[in-house]
Amino acid sequence: MSAIVKPQTQGLTQADVARIRANFPILAERPHGKQLVFLDSAASSQKPVQVIEAMDDYYRRYHANIHRGVYHISELATEAYEEARASIARFIGTPCAAECIYVRNATEGLNLVAYSWGRSNLKRGDAILLTEMEHHSNLVPWQVLAQQTGAQLRFVPVADDGRLDLHDLDNLLDGVRLFAFTAVSNTLGTINPVRDLAARARAAGAVSVVDACQAVPRMPVDVTEWGADFIAFSGHKMLGPTGIGILWGRKALLDAMPPFLTGGGMIGVVELTKSTYADVPARFEAGTPAIAEAVGLAAAVRYLEAVGMERIHQYELSLAGYALERLAQVPAVKLYGPPMSDRTGVISMTVGDIHAHDLASILDSEGVCVRAGHHCNQPLMEKLGVPATARASFYLYNTPDEVDALVSAIEKAKRIFKIA
């Protein structure tokens, strides 16, 4: 067994990471008396003090409802809310901020497309194409839509190496009206060719819907370059608060879609028996929105932009590559997913016959936080032939030393379960 040297990480220096870590108060916590090693950012990232303070400042100085008040602090809140939308639009490469719809999370964004676009455009005999690696949030809404419209569900298979098997894609796209797929697998870390998939969907006359939850936080994303029709992502995975996400859609498609939720804020004129609806984006933002969360998400975007998304991406790849090397030399560890050339910093594994939950519990006793379970990917788990995996996911505040802590904790679990 050859020795593995800690990597000369790309993108961010050790000094950069030290400064970044100092911005995250939670990293000073010591669960069970051990240094916190947080390796679950694919589920939800930690928050820098800049995000926490931006939300605190909103609540302390200018909390008020938006778009309605003519008094000073309401105008400040409205300005902050819409400036946040403009910041997010710039971050993902769209020149039209109105194409960015605030939702509670990516799940709501995907349901919005299924309910509003899907019910208006799909009928019996049409087909919906998905992949076998989809998160339940990009699977169950289309199952319900198929049941309601009579459309057929089809699936792009996952090959043994963790990549999508695209050999039969043209046939699968025949008769498809909507193709929904993830940009990055939340279980395997697989980076899918979004631009190519969206182009092939368009050539087949299908609308493309991208789950970008694992892409937007950790790599440069330009929706114009991707060429998809709808893209959904959540704020809490990209240093922002919970309770807010974004659905980006092409303006022409959004303009033609009926409302998803109805009530205050999304209307034009209301009479006793009928109403007209506001223009996009207000049409899809009924009721009092998540104003503080929008302020927090804007602060997260500023933070990520200041660090640099390409630098974050390269650093994460360096960490993941080091982790894969180290884990591959631990007997009884089985790794899932494609080679490093086609993946990001999400690593799923099993260790002998230790159940993923037992493994995660032992790792927690060492301060190491990983995710255990099916990761909202039950069909993919069935394809892999396992009930669950343990998943470690890396982000800009992790370090090579934390990879070593993960490996050390796995060795402890093996000793407890007497696995060679």
N, C-alpha and C positions, 0 to 999 in steps of 0.2 A: 504494500500500500504506500503510494508516494505521498510525501508531505505536501500540504496545500498552504501556500503563503497568502496572507491577507491581500486583497486586491488593491492596486492603485486605482481607486475609484474615479470614474469619469464624471464630468459634469459639475460636481460640487467637491470642494476640498474639505479636509477634516476641520479646518477653521470655519468654513461656511456652515457645516453641519452643527458645529458647536454653537455658533450664533443662532442658528435656527432652533435648536433644541432649547435654548434659553428663553425662547418666546412661547413655550408650551408649558404652562404651570403644572399640568398633570404629570409630566415626566419626572417630577421630583417626588412623586408618591412612592411608597415602599410597601406594596401588598405583601403580607406574610413576612414582613421584615426584609424583603428582597427588593433590589432595584427593579422598577417596572420596565418590562420589555414588551412594548405594545406592537404586536404583529397581526393586527386585525383591521387594518385600514380599509380593506376591501369591503368590510361590513359598514364601518363608519370611522372617519378619520378623527383625530384629535383637533382641538381648536387653539390657534395662537391667541395671545393676549390682545392683539390688534383687533380680532373679531369680537372678542368678549367686550372690550372697551367700546367699540363702535356701537354695539347694541345697548350697552349700559348708558352711553351718552344720549342715544335716542330716547330712552325711557326717562332719563333725568331731565333733559332740556327741551325736547320738542315733540313729545308724544301727542298725537291728535289723529283723528281720522282724515283720510286723504280725499282729494278731488271734490270735496264738498264745502269745506270751511273757507271763508274769506278772511279769516284772522291769521295773524303772523305765524304761529307755530304750526297751524294746518298747512300753510303754504310751504313752510320748511320741510314738513313731513312728506308732502306731495313731491317736492323737488328731489328729496333724497330717494324716494321710491322710484321715480322715473329716471334719475341719474344712475341708480343701480341697474335698471334695465338696460340703459345705454352701455354701461360698463360690461355687462354680461354679453351683450350683442357684439361688442368689439372683441371680447375675449374669445368668442367662438367664430369670429370672422364674417359676421353678417353686417352689411351696411344699413339694414333696416331693423331698428330696435322693436318695431311693432310686431315683428315675426317671433319675438320671444314672449311666450305666455307663462306667467307665474302659475305654478301648480304646487301642491303640497309635497310632491316627490315624483320621481320618474314613473312610479306605478300609476299615479293619477294621470300623468301625461299620456301614457299608453292607453289607459282606459278612455281618455278623452277622444283620442283618435278612433278607437274601436266604436265608441258610442256615436260620435258625431259624424265622422267621415264614413265609417263602416256601415252604419245603419242606413245612411243615405245613398250608398253607392253599390253595396253588394246585394246579390240575389241568388236564388237557387241556381245551381249550375256553375257558379263562379268558384274559384279556388283561392285559398290563402296558403302561402308558402312560409314555413318556419324552419328552424333548425333543431336538431336534437340536443343542442347545448344551451337552449334558452332558459333563462331565469323564469320562475313561475309568473313573474310580472309581465313577461313578454310571451306567455303561453296561454294562461287561463283567460285573459280578455278575448283572445282570438277563438278559443274553444267556445266561449259563451256566444260570441258573434256568429260563429258557424252554426251553432244550435238555433239561433234566432232567425238567421237568414237562409239556412239551407245550403250554405257554401261548404265546400269540401276542404279539409285540412291535408296538406302535404308537408313532408319534412326532408330537409337536406341532411343526410347522415353524417355522423362524426366518424372519421377513420380511426384506426387503432393508434395512430400517432398523435391524436388529439386535435388534428386539423379537420376542417370541413372537407368532405369528399364532394368536389364540385364537378366530377366527370359527367354527371347526367343533369347538370343544372338547366340547360336549355330545354330539355324535355319536362323537367319539373316545373319550369316557368310557363309552359304552354297552358293558356287559359287562366293564369293567375292574375288577380286584380290587386293583390297586396302581398308584399314580401317583407316580413319582419325578421330582423336578425340582430344579434349582439355584435358590437364592435370589438369587445374583448370579453372572453369568457370569464365569469366570476369564479369558476371552479378550476379550470385548466390553465388560465392565463393566456389562452390562445388569442393572438391578434389577427382578426379577420380582415380581408381585403375590402374594406368598406366601399372605396371608390369604384372598384370593379363590380362588386355585387350590385351597387346602386345603378350603375350604367347598364348592366345586363337586365335589371328589373325594368328600367325605363324603356329599353329596346323591345321588351316583351309586352309593353303596355301596362306594367304594374307600378303601383305606388310603393315606395320603399320607406320602411319605418325602422329606425336604428335605436337600439338600447345602448346609449353611450355612457352608462354609469361608471364603467371601469376605464373609460378612455379619457373623458374630459378632465378628470383630476390629475392624470399622470403623464400626459403627452400632449404635444400641440395638436389642436383640432381646429380645422377650418371647414365650416359647413359648406362654403362655396366650392371648395376643392373636393369635398366628399361627394357632392352632387345628389344627396338623398333628398327625400321629400319631407320627412318628419324625423326629429331627433329628440330624445328625452334623456335627461340626467338629473341627479339629485344633488342638492347643496351640501348635505352632511358628509358626503364622501370626498369633498374637495375643500376641507378646512372650514366650511360654512356651518350654519346651524341646521338642526333638524326642522322639519315642517315646511320646507320650501324646496322647489326644484324648478326646472325649466322644460317646457315643450317648445322646441323651435319647429316652425313649419313654413313652407313656402307661402308667401302672402296670398297668391291667387287661390291656393287650396283653402287656406284659413278663411278668406273672405266668403267662400261659397259654402262654408259649413254652418249648420245650425248650432245654437248654444248647447253646452254640456250641462251646466247648472243655471238656474234662473233665479231672479230676485233683484235686489238692489245693486246698483253699480253697473249692470250689464245691459241696461235698457236705453232706448232712445226716447220714445213716447209711450206712456201707459194710459190706457183707457179701461173702463170697467170690463169690457169683453175682449179686448185685444191689445197687443203691444208691438212695438217695433224694437229692434235690438241695436245696441251700440256697435260701432266699428271695432275691428280687431285692434288692439288686444283686449279691450275692456269687455267685449262680448263673452269672453271665456273666464272672466275674473269676477264672478258674482260675490256679493257680500263684502264685508270688511276683510281685506287681505292681510297677509303676514308681513306687515310693514317693517317691524324690527328685524325680522328674518331676512328681508330684502336688503336692509342696511348691512346686516352681518355678512350676507353672501357677497355683496359688493366689496366689503373689506377683505374677504377671503380671496376674491379675484385680484384685488390690488396686491395682496401678499404674494400670490402665485406669480403674477406678472413681474414683480420685483425680483423674485428668485430666478425666474425664467423657466418656461415649460420644457424646453429642450434639455436644459441642464438637469431638471428634475427627472426627466425620462432617462437620460443617460446614467444618472446616478442610481436610479432604481434598477436598471438593467445590470449595472455592476454588482449591486448587492445580491440580486437574484442569481446571477451567474455564480458568485461565490457560494451562495447557499446551496445551489444545485450540486456544485462540486463537492462540498463538505458532506451533504446528505447522501450523495451517491456512494460515499465510502463508509457509510454506517450500515453494517449488516442488518438485514431484516427490514430496512426502510424501502418501501416501494413508492416511486414518484410517478405522478400522472401528468400528462400534458406533452406538448411538442418540445422540440429542441429550443435552446435559448434564442436562436435566430428568429423564432416566430412567437415569442411569448413576452409577457411583461412580468412584474414582480408579484405574481400570485402563484403559490406552490401548494398543491394538494398532495397528501401522502397517507399511507397506512404504515404501521409498524408491526410486523408479525401479525399475531391474532389479537392484539390489543384493540379493544373498541375505541373509536375516535373520541368518545366522550371520556373514557377512562384516561386516555392519553392526555387530553386537554386538561383534565383535572390535576394530573401529576405535574404537567408543565406549569399550571397556575401556582402550584405550591412553590415553584422556583421563580415566581414573578413573571413568567412568560405567558402572554395572552395570545392564543390562537383560536380560530373558529373550528367547531366540530359539528358534524351533522351532514345533511344532504345539500346544504347551502341553497335552498330553494331550487334545486336541480334534481328532483327525484327521477325523472326519466333518464337523465344523464348518468346518475348513479347506477340505475338498472343496466344501462349500456356498459358501464365499466365493470359491472359484476360485484359491486360492493354496497353495503348498506349506508356507509358514511365514510368521509375522509376527515383528516385534520388539515386545516388550511392555514398557512402562514402567508401574510401579505405585507409587502414593504412599501415605505413611503419616504418622503424627503427627510424625516427626522430620525430614521433608523440608522444603525451603524454596523460595520462588520463585527464588532464585539458582540452585538446582539444576535447575530447569526451564530456565533460561537456559543452564546448562552442557550440558544434554541437547541443546538446539537448536544450540549452537555445535559440539558433537561431530558432530551429523548433517551440518552444513555442511562439516565437515572430510571426512567420508566422501564427500559429493557431489564435493568437489574431487578426491579420490583417484580416484574412478571416472569423473571428467569428466562429471558429470550437471548439466545446467543447472538 
